[in-house]
Amino acid sequence: MSLVNYATREITCKIVYYGPGRSGKTTNLHYIYSQVPSNRKGQMVSLATQTDRTLFFDFLPIDLGVISGFSTRFQLYTVPGQVYYQTTRKLVLHGADGVVFVADSQARQLDENMESLQDLHANLADHGVDARRLPFVMQYNKQDLPADLILGVPELEEQLNFRGVPSFAADALHGRGVFESLRALSEQVLRKLSNPGGGQR
Amino acid sequence: MRLDARLRFENLIVGAGNRLAVAAARAVAESPGAVYNPLFVYGDTGLGKTHLLCAVGHLVQTLQPGADIEYVSLDEFVEQLHAAVSAGQVDAFSRRHERVDVLLIDDLQFLTGRRETQAEFLRIFERMQAGSKQVMLTSDRPPQEIADVDERLLGRLSGGLIVDVSAPDFETRLAILRAIRQERRLTISSVALEELAGFEFENVRELQGALNRLVAHSTGSHPVQRARTPAAAAATDNPFDDFLSEITTVVQHHVESWQARLREAIQYWNGEGYRTGTLERALARSEPPDVAQLLATFTAAVEQLRELEQSAVREDPALGGNSVFRDPDRAAEAEELVARALAGETPPTGPSPAFARDTYEVGTSNQLAAHAADAVVAEPGTKYTPLVIFGPSGVGKTHLLHAIGNALAAADVAVPPVVAVVHAQQFVDELVTAIQANTLNRWRGRYRALDALLIDDVQFLAGKERTEEEFFLLFNSLAAGRKQIVISCDRPPGEITGLEARLRSRLEGGLAAPIQPPDRVLRERLYARYLKALGRAVDAALLAVLAEPVVQSVREIIGVVNRLGALADARGVELSPALARAELGAARPTPFPGVRSVPRTDGRRDAAFLDHEKVVWEWPDVSARVLEEWR
């Protein structure tokens, strides 16, 4: 997928929110959706199950307007976190320009986080993507929960962020850390535009 | 020359580097002729010497409105003098300058070597001092370091006050920047000025240039900053807008980075004074060009222009700064201009291809010279400079000179060296023409740009004072640049009468290699060569006969060959030893009747050892040998 099309002067970024089930990926998108002016956003497509879990994927197109003569579009996707939607995850991940990994800060979810992270790497590898070169940020969601239920950021950093990517404490429900994550990732993605051969850092 | 109205004491920034000079200049301006006379200010270029001169002129004008102030650069002074000389009005010229109350002369260092000007200047100077008229001079070096200046003038110059101006220190630099900011009403923060002043600029012009660059950058269209500021200011409460403005910045910065790079390059090259049409056109296109490639091409084009300009300036200093050298789009024009300059004023004549090294026969008589020539070709400019080849007329000096020239010019290097082989007479003629046409600088440029200079029959320069002078300067210039100089002469350099001692000693400083009239081996070889050249059969017997008589020059050999050839043709016979003997009047007896020379049969052995004149090959009877030893 060509990120920058100089002929049509378009920039399109596909950003995928990845993470274990119920970590808050769709919540991220909902918050973004609520903040984007209506003339900027497309319809958010959300295919949810009866129990409001993401069945297939969420899709949120955002039109950032014309920047330097380029009409700039972001496409935000979420994957279904549940382990048995492996194929869907893999499909959605295809052609991603960057990944936000939404981790569940709850202490009891640590294993799920790690499993999902491994799953991400396995899927990227299947797509032939070098995970070290893919723009990537960590979001530690649900940091608003009582402190005895969750792990602190330093702990999560230690457990999950072995590559030392930018990470953000978040409360997606109220919007804390949502745009920070997206912004950090977008910057990485766009930086790659000017320096396609270069690594993420 | 008019005083520059902007250069006054009021806007002259005083710092540690120029405090003394400014104080002295003020004192001079307030009471011209009474205090330091002359006032001599020296210092590197761009430190405000001209500013001081003009400031003095303005202040004198203000204080004494009727005062006659003359402000000239030395070049103008020289030109005026030359014009006066050619119009036969030297007296008027002197008188006019004597009437002046304050004489301000800029760039005195160009007095170097201009004797007539120095003499005239000295005369004017003396009269002005006698009349208590003020003289103020500037130069880029102290008087005693200006080369070739008359002692008396030097004494006069040093008689007043000599002060120097040096590079501004930090505080002065900052003060200068602030003054410029105020004068041009620039909106540049003091912090930026301080940062800029922190760099150690050599002179004020560099400082100004840096400030200009800074101004150009801060006012130049830089959409990143412009677009960002309003968005960023408006945001804060809406995270999406905040995000959008961030993304906008990033997109502009990264997606448009090729444009940013191009803009940067355009600004840089504009700052350097080059036109950037190519880059601007690329910038206007929507497709991203290969920026690196584009910039590399552009830089190469600029480099080429620079080279062209340099070579043009070498031909004609007036071509420097021509606008075609500032526009890579007009490279073809620039090339044409240079070609025209080159055609109009070709470099001094090069070596004649007729004289090659491999057709230069070597024998004992010219062995040293030939070896020296080979050494020079192998290591031009380092081994023997100058190489002086001397010997009587017609022994092959010119041939060797051209052979060296050809070999030097054929050197296998990227830039073929410029080699000139000129006869001394031609050298003199060109110089005279240049002086007449007032193109001496161009003449100098042509010669000083040479990589090797070979001058034939240098003895012709003797007694020609101006030529010797110029040759001396040229010699020093070339020697300083480690360029090769080869000279031929009809006698050892030490014996050239009428040549200035300083020049003679320089000629003696290299290697003086003699060429003798051809020895017997050489004669044989030369006969063989010339006979072959005429398509004649060559055999050892014939050569032995031919080479027998001593000749003084190679030309004699050519004469003999031609004569014999004509004779043989007239008689319709082959060229035979008998014919040769008859024609040469071979009645000349050999010194020792018993001695028979052995024709050389082998090819190439040590020439000295095989020299027929030096080696007696057989001693058939004792009497000859005893006689030989007894001698």
Interface residues (C-beta under 8 A of the other chain):
Chain A: V4 Y6 A7 R9 I11 I32 Q35 V36 P37 R40 L64 G65 I67 S68 G69 F70 T72 G175 V178 F179 L182 R183 S186 E187 L190 R191 L193 S194 N195
Chain B: P223 N238 P239 F240 D242 F243 L244 E246 I247 T248 V250 V251 Q252 H253 H254 V255 E256 S257 W258 Q259 S286 E287 P288
